[in-house]
Amino acid sequence: MQTIFLLDIDCFFASVEMALHPELRGKPLCIGGKRGSRGIVACPNYEARAYGVKTAMPLRTAERLLPPDAVFMPGSHRVYGEYSERVMEMLYDFTPDIEQVSIDEAYMDVTGCLHFWNHDPETMAMAMKERIWKKCGLRVSVGIASNKVCAKIAAGVQKPDGLVIVPHGGEQEFLAPLPVEAIPGIGIKTTPKLHALGIRTVADILMRASDGLPVPGGWLGRYLHAVASGRDTHVMQYGRVEKSISRDTTFGRDSSDRSFLESTLYYLTERCCKTLRRRNMEASTVTAKVRFSDFTTVQKQMTLVAPSSDEREIFSAVRRLLTMLHPPGRTVRLVGTKVSRLSPAGNSQIDMLKGEKADQLNKRLDALREKFGYKSVQWGITHALGKEYQSDTDGYRLHSPVYEM
């Protein structure tokens, strides 16, 4: 039988900042923006969560809940990406069978490597946790089970710095008393519907089914029954490919200035395309998003003639979409862009006909910025953003950057 680990880095963004700045330990910390800025909390540490602060909560709401000594930081996607890569590389010292599912989470099939640890998964997990702490200063929680769903649920039971093992054959006993919302995929919309059917714990799923009482039908019913029975048909997906990359930002003050909106969207497009090129990927679909001052949110997407990682090509589509989404004069709170339908770069016949000039130029620009800083080489459309945003070597500090997972 398989042995699956789910490793979850606890409060990842906040934990990285505390590793870099030990003086922050013990203080409530919110990553997402500076004190007084608009936007949402990207990651609160456990000290902040003790005051009721949650991920995706407005920053200003978090400020009202937290004491005056709480720390607010905008965060750095580049730094978090580097830490994520360091942790994931360490995992390959324990098993080659890894499925990274987000920037701070990975499944590991350790079945074929347990003999190196005297067939003891706990010893293996403790060694892994200790190495990550010593090398990166990050605490991780690990769930161990015979399948992915049980391992993921187990990883969340004793956070932070947890280690929970579900014995083979003990899946039903472990899951039975847990609330039904502990099952991955059961969120705020589905939970009330299950409660209305009398399903509040995982045990209720099997009990009601055996008694002939109403249970959800279709794929949801099949999924719930499989999980409650301790079974899981999800297989490991090695070399998992991201489905999309997105960036958006909430403005410090609402704006109706079309040139400012376009400049910000161009910068966000640059960030998406830099990530595409780093992963040697191209995108076929582009989406633009606009949120107005009344919080109405609209978005449209467009399919490119050919897959691309060139910000000029992709922004051409973004600009057309913005024209369709934004009536002149209407004030905007947030803009964003997303690239999706990703594929390996240079695989299409059209790619072979496009030539390498644009690709070579972009890679040279990326290399120059990596060495000398973002503003060392800059397109004119983004230059004016210096009046609105502060910058560092990695680029402009937006008010509430979104980190892709």
C-alpha positions in Angstrom: 0.0 0.0 0.0 1.2 3.5 -0.8 2.5 6.0 1.8 1.8 9.6 0.9 3.1 12.7 2.6 1.4 16.1 2.3 3.9 18.8 3.3 2.4 22.3 4.0 4.7 25.2 4.9 2.9 27.0 7.9 1.9 30.6 7.2 4.3 30.6 4.3 4.7 34.3 3.4 4.7 35.4 7.0 7.1 32.7 8.0 9.6 33.7 5.3 9.5 37.3 6.6 10.0 36.1 10.2 13.0 33.9 9.0 14.5 37.0 7.4 13.6 39.3 10.3 13.7 37.4 13.6 12.6 40.5 15.5 9.1 39.9 14.0 8.6 36.6 15.8 6.0 36.8 18.4 4.3 39.9 16.9 1.1 39.9 14.9 2.2 40.1 11.2 0.1 40.6 8.1 1.5 40.3 4.6 -0.4 42.1 1.8 0.3 45.8 2.2 1.5 48.6 4.5 -0.6 49.9 7.4 -3.2 52.3 6.1 -3.1 50.9 2.5 -6.0 49.3 0.6 -6.1 45.7 -0.4 -6.4 42.4 1.3 -4.4 40.3 3.7 -2.4 37.7 1.7 -1.1 35.9 4.8 -1.5 36.6 8.5 0.8 34.8 11.0 -0.7 32.8 13.9 -0.3 35.7 16.3 -2.5 37.8 14.0 -5.0 34.9 13.5 -5.5 34.8 17.3 -7.1 38.3 16.9 -9.5 37.0 14.2 -7.5 38.1 11.1 -8.0 35.8 8.1 -6.5 35.5 4.6 -8.4 37.7 2.1 -9.7 40.0 4.8 -9.5 43.7 3.9 -6.3 45.2 5.4 -8.2 48.0 7.1 -10.4 45.5 8.8 -7.3 43.7 10.0 -6.0 47.0 11.4 -9.1 47.5 13.5 -8.7 44.0 14.9 -5.0 44.1 15.7 -3.1 45.9 18.4 -0.9 49.0 17.6 2.3 46.9 17.6 1.1 44.7 14.7 3.3 44.7 11.6 2.0 45.2 8.1 4.3 44.4 5.1 3.6 44.3 1.3 5.6 41.1 0.7 7.9 40.0 -2.1 6.8 37.3 -4.6 10.4 36.9 -5.8 11.7 36.1 -2.3 8.8 33.7 -1.5 9.4 32.0 -4.9 13.1 31.5 -4.0 12.2 30.0 -0.6 9.6 27.7 -2.1 12.2 26.4 -4.6 14.7 25.8 -1.8 12.2 23.8 0.2 11.0 21.8 -2.8 14.6 20.9 -3.8 15.2 19.5 -0.3 12.2 17.1 -0.7 14.0 15.4 -3.6 16.6 14.2 -1.1 13.8 12.0 0.4 11.9 10.8 -2.7 11.9 11.5 -6.4 8.1 11.2 -6.6 6.9 14.7 -5.8 3.8 16.7 -6.9 4.0 20.3 -6.0 0.4 21.7 -5.9 1.1 25.3 -4.8 3.9 27.6 -3.7 3.8 26.1 -0.2 2.4 22.6 -0.6 3.5 19.3 -2.1 2.5 15.7 -2.1 5.2 13.1 -1.8 4.9 9.4 -2.6 7.6 7.9 -0.2 6.5 4.2 -0.7 9.7 3.2 -2.5 12.1 5.1 -0.2 10.9 4.1 3.3 13.4 1.2 3.5 16.1 3.9 3.9 14.3 4.9 7.1 13.7 1.4 8.5 10.2 1.6 7.1 9.3 4.3 9.6 7.5 7.3 8.0 7.6 9.2 11.3 11.4 9.2 11.4 11.5 10.2 7.8 9.1 13.1 8.3 10.9 14.3 11.5 14.2 14.4 9.6 12.6 16.4 6.8 11.0 18.9 9.1 14.3 19.4 11.0 16.3 20.0 7.8 13.8 22.6 6.5 13.9 24.4 9.8 17.7 24.4 10.0 18.2 25.4 6.3 15.3 27.8 5.8 14.0 28.7 9.2 10.5 27.5 8.3 8.1 25.3 10.2 6.1 22.8 8.2 3.2 20.5 8.9 3.1 17.0 7.5 0.2 14.6 7.1 0.9 10.9 6.4 -1.7 8.5 5.0 -2.4 5.9 2.3 -3.9 8.4 0.0 -3.8 12.1 -1.0 -7.1 13.3 0.6 -6.4 11.7 3.9 -2.8 13.1 3.9 -4.0 16.6 3.2 -6.7 16.5 5.9 -4.1 15.1 8.4 -1.7 17.9 7.6 -4.2 20.5 8.8 -5.2 18.8 12.1 -2.3 20.0 14.3 -1.0 23.2 12.7 1.5 24.7 13.2 4.5 22.4 13.1 2.3 19.4 13.1 2.8 15.7 12.2 -0.2 13.5 12.0 -0.1 9.8 10.8 -3.2 8.0 9.7 -2.5 4.2 10.0 -3.2 2.1 7.0 -6.6 0.7 7.5 -7.5 3.4 10.0 -8.7 6.0 7.5 -12.5 5.7 8.3 -11.8 5.9 12.1 -9.6 9.0 11.6 -12.1 10.8 9.3 -15.4 9.9 11.0 -15.5 12.6 13.8 -14.1 15.5 11.6 -16.5 18.2 10.4 -17.6 17.7 6.8 -15.9 21.0 5.8 -12.5 19.5 6.6 -12.8 17.6 3.3 -10.9 19.4 0.5 -13.2 21.1 -1.9 -16.1 21.5 0.6 -16.2 25.3 1.0 -18.5 28.0 2.2 -21.2 27.3 -0.5 -21.4 23.6 -0.2 -21.2 23.3 3.6 -24.6 24.9 4.4 -26.2 22.6 1.8 -24.7 19.5 3.5 -25.7 20.8 6.9 -29.3 21.2 5.6 -29.3 17.5 4.8 -28.1 16.6 8.3 -24.5 16.0 7.2 -22.2 17.7 9.7 -19.4 15.2 10.2 -17.7 12.8 7.8 -19.3 9.9 9.6 -22.8 11.3 8.7 -22.1 10.7 5.0 -21.8 6.9 5.4 -24.5 6.7 8.1 -27.1 8.4 6.0 -26.2 6.5 2.9 -26.6 3.2 4.8 -29.9 4.3 6.3 -31.3 5.3 2.9 -31.5 9.0 3.9 -31.0 11.8 1.4 -27.4 12.4 0.3 -25.9 14.5 -2.5 -26.0 12.9 -5.9 -23.7 13.1 -8.9 -20.0 13.5 -8.7 -20.2 15.3 -5.3 -22.0 12.3 -3.7 -19.5 9.9 -5.2 -16.6 12.0 -4.0 -17.9 12.4 -0.5 -18.7 8.6 -0.2 -15.2 7.7 -1.4 -13.5 10.1 1.0 -15.6 9.0 4.0 -14.8 5.4 3.1 -11.1 6.1 3.3 -10.7 5.7 -0.5 -9.1 8.2 -2.9 -8.8 7.8 -6.7 -6.5 10.8 -7.1 -3.2 9.7 -8.4 0.1 11.6 -8.1 0.8 14.0 -10.9 4.5 14.4 -11.4 5.7 17.5 -13.3 2.4 19.2 -12.7 1.9 22.2 -15.1 0.3 25.4 -13.8 -3.1 26.2 -15.4 -2.7 30.0 -15.3 -0.6 32.9 -14.0 -2.2 36.1 -12.8 -1.4 39.4 -11.3 -3.7 42.2 -10.0 -3.5 45.2 -7.7 -5.9 47.4 -5.7 -5.1 51.1 -6.2 -4.2 53.3 -3.2 -7.0 55.6 -4.5 -9.6 55.0 -7.2 -8.8 56.2 -10.7 -10.5 56.8 -14.0 -7.3 57.8 -15.8 -7.1 55.4 -18.8 -3.4 56.0 -19.3 -2.7 55.1 -15.7 -4.9 52.0 -16.0 -3.0 50.9 -19.1 0.4 51.6 -17.6 -0.5 49.5 -14.5 -1.9 46.7 -16.7 1.3 46.7 -18.8 3.4 46.3 -15.7 1.2 43.4 -14.5 1.5 41.8 -17.9 5.2 42.1 -17.7 5.2 40.2 -14.4 3.1 37.4 -15.9 5.3 37.1 -18.9 8.5 37.1 -16.9 7.1 34.1 -15.0 6.1 32.4 -18.3 9.6 32.8 -19.7 11.2 31.6 -16.5 9.1 28.4 -16.7 9.7 28.2 -20.5 6.0 28.4 -21.1 3.6 30.3 -23.4 0.0 31.3 -23.0 -2.9 31.1 -25.5 -5.6 32.9 -23.6 -5.5 36.4 -22.0 -7.9 37.8 -19.4 -8.3 41.3 -18.2 -10.2 42.2 -15.0 -11.6 45.5 -13.7 -13.2 46.2 -10.3 -15.0 49.5 -10.1 -15.5 51.8 -7.1 -18.8 50.2 -6.2 -17.0 46.8 -6.1 -18.7 45.6 -9.3 -16.2 43.3 -11.0 -16.1 42.5 -14.8 -13.7 40.5 -16.9 -13.2 39.4 -20.4 -10.9 37.0 -22.1 -9.4 36.7 -25.6 -7.6 33.9 -27.5 -4.3 34.8 -29.1 -3.5 33.9 -32.7 -0.5 32.0 -31.5 0.8 31.1 -28.0 3.2 33.8 -26.6 5.2 35.0 -23.7 5.9 38.4 -25.1 4.4 41.2 -23.0 3.9 43.4 -26.1 1.8 40.8 -27.9 -0.2 39.9 -24.7 -0.7 43.5 -23.7 -2.1 44.3 -27.1 -5.0 41.9 -26.2 -5.2 43.3 -22.7 -5.6 46.9 -24.0 -8.4 45.8 -26.3 -10.1 44.0 -23.5 -9.8 47.1 -21.2 -11.5 49.2 -23.9 -14.5 46.8 -23.8 -14.6 46.7 -20.0 -14.0 50.3 -18.9 -16.5 53.0 -19.8 -14.6 56.4 -20.0 -14.8 58.3 -16.8 -15.8 55.5 -14.5 -13.6 55.1 -11.5 -11.7 51.9 -10.9 -10.5 50.3 -7.7 -8.6 47.2 -9.1 -7.2 46.0 -12.3 -5.7 42.6 -13.2 -4.5 40.4 -16.0 -4.2 36.6 -16.3 -2.6 34.3 -18.9 -3.9 30.7 -19.2 -4.0 27.7 -21.5 -0.3 27.3 -20.9 2.0 25.1 -23.1 5.7 24.5 -23.4 7.4 27.3 -25.4 8.3 26.8 -29.1 6.1 23.7 -29.6 3.7 25.1 -32.2 4.2 25.4 -35.9 3.4 29.1 -35.7 6.2 29.5 -33.1 8.7 28.0 -35.5 7.8 30.6 -38.2 7.9 33.6 -35.8 11.6 33.7 -35.5 13.7 34.2 -32.3 14.2 38.0 -32.3 11.4 38.8 -29.8 12.3 35.8 -27.6 16.0 36.7 -27.5 15.2 40.4 -26.8 12.9 39.5 -23.9 15.5 37.1 -22.4 18.2 39.7 -22.6 16.0 42.2 -20.9 15.2 39.7 -18.2 18.9 39.1 -17.7 19.8 42.8 -17.5 17.0 43.5 -15.0 18.1 40.5 -12.9 21.6 41.9 -12.7 21.0 45.7 -12.6 17.4 46.0 -11.3 14.0 46.4 -13.0 14.4 50.2 -13.8 17.8 49.7 -15.6 15.8 48.8 -18.7 12.2 50.0 -18.9 9.5 50.5 -21.5 8.1 54.0 -21.6 4.6 53.0 -20.8 5.6 51.9 -17.3 8.0 54.8 -16.5 5.2 57.1 -15.3 4.2 54.6 -12.6 7.2 55.8 -10.6 5.0 58.8 -9.5 2.5 56.4 -7.9 4.5 53.5 -6.7 7.8 53.0 -4.8 10.2 50.6 -6.4 13.1 48.3 -5.6 15.5 46.2 -7.7 12.7 43.7 -8.4 10.2 46.3 -9.7 7.4 48.5 -8.4 5.8 47.9 -5.0 2.1 47.6 -5.8 -0.4 48.2 -3.1 -1.7 44.6 -3.0 0.1 42.2 -5.3 -1.5 38.8 -5.8 0.8 35.8 -5.6 0.1 32.9 -7.9 -0.2 29.5 -6.2 
